[in-house]
Amino acid sequence: MKKIAVITGASSGMGRHFAETLSKSGKDLDEVWVIARRKDRLETVKTILPARPIPLDLTDSADLARYAALLAAEQPQVLLLINASGFGKFQATVDLPLEENFGMVDLNCKALMAMCQMTIPYMTAGSNIINIASVAAFQPVPYINVYAATKAFVLSYSRGLYCELRPKGITVTAVCPFWTKTEFFNRAVAADQDAVVKKYTAMYLPEQIVSRAWRDMKRGRQVSKFGFVARFQAMLAKMLPHRFVMWFWMKQQKL
């Protein structure tokens, strides 16, 4: 039985960094399935590891069915699933086209849930799932509203799934990065709009987030947060009324 890892969003950003550092997972893999929409970008992953590019649009039900069919045909043992696909938009909720808001829900929530549900039957004791959430998952964030809400879903879903899968020896880790320097901002910030986020309290590197995620995955932790600022903000969001947290965010960003 072929032992594999599956990484979505592998062509760029956090997913790409997970692929580049896959040796840190400690997994003895025969093959790595890398998934993203851009086939040309996926092909470059083959230069760093024995990757099998699988170009799919995870918001397309037909493409999800193709992934399910591939699993059924090959019957692999999935040792690792990393859900790193996702995007956000920084703008007032009602100013975004409804299709953009639907797109965030479809990719950040529905596709992640589908990937977990379709892949878990091929996982065994010792397998791991890593889902990319966000520090924004701990609080409502005006003007990044839908994105933050989708990440709250990812965090809650991942923690509940952890408890369901733990008796089977499978762990689920929700990675909750703070601001991280990736291509995420290329899509999040509209070039023709006034910037919503005017102050970044801290900006981390994807290498830092991914390195901490590997460590927390091996320790079986439900949630992975890198950096003092990220941990401190998440703690405050739990302690303080969300009304105050949102007021402070609006004041900080001069909104």
HUPE-V167021 format. One record per residue. N is the residue number from 1. RES is the residue in three letters. SS is DSSP state (h for helix, s for strand, l for the rest). PSI is psi in degrees with one decimal (NA if undefined). D_LAST is the distance of its C-alpha to the last C-alpha in Angstrom with 2 decimals. Layout:
n=(N N)
res=(RES RES)
ss=(SS SS)
psi=(PSI PSI)
d_last=(D_LAST D_LAST)
//
This chain:
n=(1 2 3 4 5 6 7 8 9 10 11 12 13 14 15 16 17 18 19 20 21 22 23 24 25 26 27 28 29 30 31 32 33 34 35 36 37 38 39 40 41 42 43 44 45 46 47 48 49 50 51 52 53 54 55 56 57 58 59 60 61 62 63 64 65 66 67 68 69 70 71 72 73 74 75 76 77 78 79 80 81 82 83 84 85 86 87 88 89 90 91 92 93 94 95 96 97 98 99 100 101 102 103 104 105 106 107 108 109 110 111 112 113 114 115 116 117 118 119 120 121 122 123 124 125 126 127 128 129 130 131 132 133 134 135 136 137 138 139 140 141 142 143 144 145 146 147 148 149 150 151 152 153 154 155 156 157 158 159 160 161 162 163 164 165 166 167 168 169 170 171 172 173 174 175 176 177 178 179 180 181 182 183 184 185 186 187 188 189 190 191 192 193 194 195 196 197 198 199 200 201 202 203 204 205 206 207 208 209 210 211 212 213 214 215 216 217 218 219 220 221 222 223 224 225 226 227 228 229 230 231 232 233 234 235 236 237 238 239 240 241 242 243 244 245 246 247 248 249 250 251 252 253 254 255)
res=(MET LYS LYS ILE ALA VAL ILE THR GLY ALA SER SER GLY MET GLY ARG HIS PHE ALA GLU THR LEU SER LYS SER GLY LYS ASP LEU ASP GLU VAL TRP VAL ILE ALA ARG ARG LYS ASP ARG LEU GLU THR VAL LYS THR ILE LEU PRO ALA ARG PRO ILE PRO LEU ASP LEU THR ASP SER ALA ASP LEU ALA ARG TYR ALA ALA LEU LEU ALA ALA GLU GLN PRO GLN VAL LEU LEU LEU ILE ASN ALA SER GLY PHE GLY LYS PHE GLN ALA THR VAL ASP LEU PRO LEU GLU GLU ASN PHE GLY MET VAL ASP LEU ASN CYS LYS ALA LEU MET ALA MET CYS GLN MET THR ILE PRO TYR MET THR ALA GLY SER ASN ILE ILE ASN ILE ALA SER VAL ALA ALA PHE GLN PRO VAL PRO TYR ILE ASN VAL TYR ALA ALA THR LYS ALA PHE VAL LEU SER TYR SER ARG GLY LEU TYR CYS GLU LEU ARG PRO LYS GLY ILE THR VAL THR ALA VAL CYS PRO PHE TRP THR LYS THR GLU PHE PHE ASN ARG ALA VAL ALA ALA ASP GLN ASP ALA VAL VAL LYS LYS TYR THR ALA MET TYR LEU PRO GLU GLN ILE VAL SER ARG ALA TRP ARG ASP MET LYS ARG GLY ARG GLN VAL SER LYS PHE GLY PHE VAL ALA ARG PHE GLN ALA MET LEU ALA LYS MET LEU PRO HIS ARG PHE VAL MET TRP PHE TRP MET LYS GLN GLN LYS LEU)
ss=(l l s s s s s s l l l l h h h h h h h h l h h h h l l l l l s s s s s s l l h h h h h h h l l l l l s s s s s l l l l l h h h h h h h h h h h h h h l l s s s s s s s l l l l l l l l l h h h l l h h h h h h h h h h h h h h h h h h h h h h h l l l l l l l s s s s s l l h h h h l l l l l l h h h h h h h h h h h h h h h h h h h h h h l l l l s s s s s l l l l s s l l h h h h h l l l l l l l l l l l l l l l s s h h h h h h h h h h h h h l l l l s s l l l h h h h h h h h h h h h l l h h h h h h h h h h h l l l)
psi=(127.9 131.5 123.7 164.0 148.9 126.4 120.2 157.1 29.7 -7.1 -14.8 175.4 -142.6 -39.6 -41.1 -40.6 -33.9 -42.5 -42.0 -25.7 23.0 -26.0 -25.4 -10.6 -22.2 11.1 140.1 96.5 144.4 -28.7 154.3 121.8 116.7 129.4 132.6 172.4 -35.3 104.2 -39.7 -37.9 -35.7 -36.6 -30.5 -21.0 -25.5 -15.8 -13.4 -15.2 163.0 75.5 150.0 101.6 129.9 92.2 116.2 146.0 106.2 -4.0 -1.4 118.7 -30.7 -38.6 -36.7 -38.5 -34.9 -38.3 -44.9 -39.7 -36.3 -42.5 -45.9 -36.0 -38.7 -19.6 53.0 166.3 111.5 110.0 -22.0 130.4 122.7 114.6 96.3 1.6 142.3 162.8 163.2 161.0 134.5 100.8 160.5 138.4 -48.8 -10.8 -15.3 142.0 141.7 -34.6 -33.4 -43.4 -41.3 -41.2 -40.2 -42.5 -43.1 -44.4 -48.4 -31.0 -63.3 -43.9 -41.0 -44.7 -41.3 -42.8 -41.5 -49.7 -36.1 -28.3 -34.1 -38.1 -16.3 9.6 152.9 178.6 132.1 -10.1 157.8 147.9 133.6 121.4 131.0 113.4 -130.4 156.2 -25.9 -16.0 -19.0 -3.2 155.9 141.3 98.6 143.2 -6.2 36.0 -55.1 -41.4 -49.3 -39.0 -38.0 -35.8 -28.5 -38.5 -46.7 -44.2 -49.7 -45.2 -43.7 -41.2 -39.1 -39.8 -35.3 -48.0 -34.2 -35.1 -14.5 -41.0 -20.9 -0.9 17.8 131.3 154.3 125.3 123.2 117.5 125.5 82.8 153.7 -164.8 128.4 134.7 92.5 -177.7 -3.6 -40.4 -21.7 -32.4 -29.5 -34.4 116.2 127.3 -28.3 12.5 153.5 140.8 130.7 -48.6 113.1 -15.3 122.4 110.1 -36.1 151.3 114.6 167.5 145.7 -31.2 -37.1 -43.1 -45.4 -40.8 -43.1 -36.6 -42.6 -44.0 -44.1 -34.4 -45.4 -28.4 -1.7 26.8 144.7 -34.4 138.3 121.7 130.8 135.0 143.7 -43.4 -43.3 -46.2 -39.4 -42.9 -41.9 -39.4 -45.4 -38.5 -25.6 -32.4 -37.5 152.7 137.1 -25.4 -43.1 -42.3 -43.3 -39.7 -44.4 -42.3 -45.1 -41.6 -42.9 -41.1 2.3 48.1 NA)
d_last=(55.05 52.44 49.73 46.33 42.63 40.05 36.71 34.16 31.59 34.24 33.87 30.78 28.16 28.93 31.80 33.49 33.36 34.89 37.62 38.25 38.72 40.52 43.52 41.57 41.61 45.31 46.21 49.48 48.41 50.53 47.70 43.94 42.41 39.26 37.20 34.60 34.47 35.36 39.06 39.34 36.76 38.50 41.81 40.67 40.28 44.06 44.49 43.22 44.71 47.06 44.40 45.00 42.35 41.55 39.22 37.59 34.59 33.76 32.04 35.44 37.85 40.79 39.63 39.12 42.67 43.91 42.56 44.28 47.45 47.39 47.22 50.04 52.17 51.88 51.60 49.94 49.16 45.41 44.87 41.18 38.34 34.98 32.24 29.79 28.89 25.34 22.18 18.47 15.95 12.27 10.98 10.40 13.71 15.44 14.73 16.74 20.49 22.09 24.42 21.71 20.65 24.38 24.94 22.70 24.55 27.86 27.66 25.72 27.53 30.58 31.92 31.56 33.37 36.00 36.67 37.22 39.42 41.52 41.97 42.70 46.23 47.10 45.95 48.26 48.25 46.55 44.08 40.34 37.12 33.85 30.70 27.43 24.63 21.56 20.11 17.39 20.40 20.37 17.16 14.91 11.82 9.29 8.87 11.97 13.60 17.07 17.64 17.02 19.23 21.91 22.05 22.47 25.41 26.79 26.79 28.41 30.83 31.87 32.60 34.61 36.44 37.29 39.22 40.97 42.11 42.98 46.51 47.10 46.18 43.05 39.78 36.18 33.46 29.74 28.11 24.56 23.23 20.19 18.71 21.94 23.05 24.37 24.34 21.73 19.04 21.24 20.57 17.11 15.42 16.34 17.96 17.42 13.64 10.82 10.06 7.48 8.95 9.33 11.35 14.25 16.00 19.17 20.61 23.94 26.74 27.97 31.38 30.19 28.67 31.78 34.23 32.85 32.87 36.55 37.41 35.69 37.28 40.69 40.15 39.37 35.94 33.71 30.42 29.87 27.08 27.39 26.14 25.50 21.70 21.88 24.48 22.83 19.48 21.55 23.63 20.85 19.40 22.96 23.50 20.41 19.33 16.75 15.02 14.55 13.70 10.77 9.62 10.20 8.42 5.00 6.31 7.88 5.50 3.78 0.00)
//
